[in-house]
Amino acid sequence: MENNVFEQMANRYDTEERIQLAKVIVDEVRPELRNSQSKSLIDYGSGTGLISLELSDLVQSILLVDSSKQMLEVAKAKISRKGIANAKVLHSDFTEETPELKADIVLMSLVLLHIPD
Ligand SMILES: C[S@@+](CC[C@H](N)C(=O)[O-])C[C@H]1O[C@@H](n2cnc3c(N)ncnc32)[C@H](O)[C@@H]1O
């Protein structure tokens, strides 16, 4: 799927089916983040934040990175609506640029299949 598809579908991305799949993933990841209160997490290819915005209580900070501005707009609206103080978004494609970023934990969910190399 090309990235511009995500630009077009951002406002329709959070279907009940995707929300349920995200819950399955979140339930698996949460136990792995025990004792991570002092850690920073990058969610690469975060989309609308279905996964990482459900983990914000477990880590110190979350950076949602995505190459689709529209997906990040949806994520930003959720961050604001839910009052999540420790989450930020970054529009970036690491296959095109290499920003100076460090994190303790990198999470990717349903992303690598969209990256050719
Ligand atoms: C199927 S969605 C998964 C979203 C989220 N991780 C989840 O599990 O709900 C894939 C996401 O990867 C992003 N993406 C695709 N190629 C990317 C790239 N090269 N760099 C960053 N994000 C990318 C898309 O914009 C899209 O938001």
The ligand as a Tripos MOL2 file, in Angstrom:
@<TRIPOS>MOLECULE
LIG
   27    29     1     0     0
SMALL
NO_CHARGES

@<TRIPOS>ATOM
      1 C1         -1.1090   -0.1080    8.5960 C.3       1 LIG1
      2 S1         -0.6970    1.4570    9.3140 S.3       1 LIG1
      3 C2         -0.2860    0.9500   10.9820 C.3       1 LIG1
      4 C3         -0.5230    2.0570   11.9690 C.3       1 LIG1
      5 C4         -0.2480    1.6830   13.4190 C.3       1 LIG1
      6 N1          1.1320    1.2990   13.6160 N.3       1 LIG1
      7 C5         -1.1900    0.6010   13.8960 C.2       1 LIG1
      8 O1         -0.7410   -0.5390   14.1380 O.co2     1 LIG1
      9 O2         -2.3890    0.9050   14.0540 O.co2     1 LIG1
     10 C6          0.9290    1.7810    8.6260 C.3       1 LIG1
     11 C7          1.4470    3.1730    8.9340 C.3       1 LIG1
     12 O3          2.8220    3.2260    8.5200 O.3       1 LIG1
     13 C8          3.0550    4.4920    7.9390 C.3       1 LIG1
     14 N2          4.2200    4.3820    7.0510 N.ar      1 LIG1
     15 C9          4.3030    3.7160    5.8740 C.ar      1 LIG1
     16 N3          5.5450    3.8340    5.3550 N.ar      1 LIG1
     17 C10         6.2550    4.5990    6.2480 C.ar      1 LIG1
     18 C11         7.5860    5.0890    6.2770 C.ar      1 LIG1
     19 N4          8.4610    4.8090    5.3080 N.pl3     1 LIG1
     20 N5          7.9670    5.8400    7.3320 N.ar      1 LIG1
     21 C12         7.0920    6.1240    8.3330 C.ar      1 LIG1
     22 N6          5.8170    5.6970    8.3620 N.ar      1 LIG1
     23 C13         5.3980    4.9430    7.3280 C.ar      1 LIG1
     24 C14         1.7640    4.8370    7.2190 C.3       1 LIG1
     25 O4          1.6460    6.2120    6.9590 O.3       1 LIG1
     26 C15         0.7360    4.3040    8.1950 C.3       1 LIG1
     27 O5          0.3300    5.2880    9.1230 O.3       1 LIG1
@<TRIPOS>BOND
     1     1     2 1
     2     2     3 1
     3     2    10 1
     4     3     4 1
     5     4     5 1
     6     5     6 1
     7     5     7 1
     8     7     8 2
     9     7     9 1
    10    10    11 1
    11    11    12 1
    12    11    26 1
    13    12    13 1
    14    13    14 1
    15    13    24 1
    16    14    15 ar
    17    14    23 ar
    18    15    16 ar
    19    16    17 ar
    20    17    18 ar
    21    17    23 ar
    22    18    19 1
    23    18    20 ar
    24    20    21 ar
    25    21    22 ar
    26    22    23 ar
    27    24    25 1
    28    24    26 1
    29    26    27 1
@<TRIPOS>SUBSTRUCTURE
     1 LIG1         1 GROUP 0 **** ****
